[in-house]
């Protein structure tokens, strides 16, 4: 049995388990489909401003790195313990 200090997460849709490597923020631009021209209307330009989205980098059992939106993942283990066990032990779980 391999014992490692790691955070494990499950992809909510597929059920695939991953190792959490890191996180970051990605800026998405919500532009209308097929709209490659600059927006001339100030209200439309503001509506199309980049939106920050929390992203998590994970790797699979082959070491392949993949980015997911944070809401697509569920942390199931941290250093061999469940999040609930860690929070209960530290008095942070309610």
Secondary structure, DSSP 8 states (H G I E B T S, - for coil): ------EEEEETTT--EEEEEEEEEEEEE---TT--S---SHHHHHHTSEEEEEEEEEE-TT--EEEEEGGGEEEEEETTB-HHHHHHHTT---
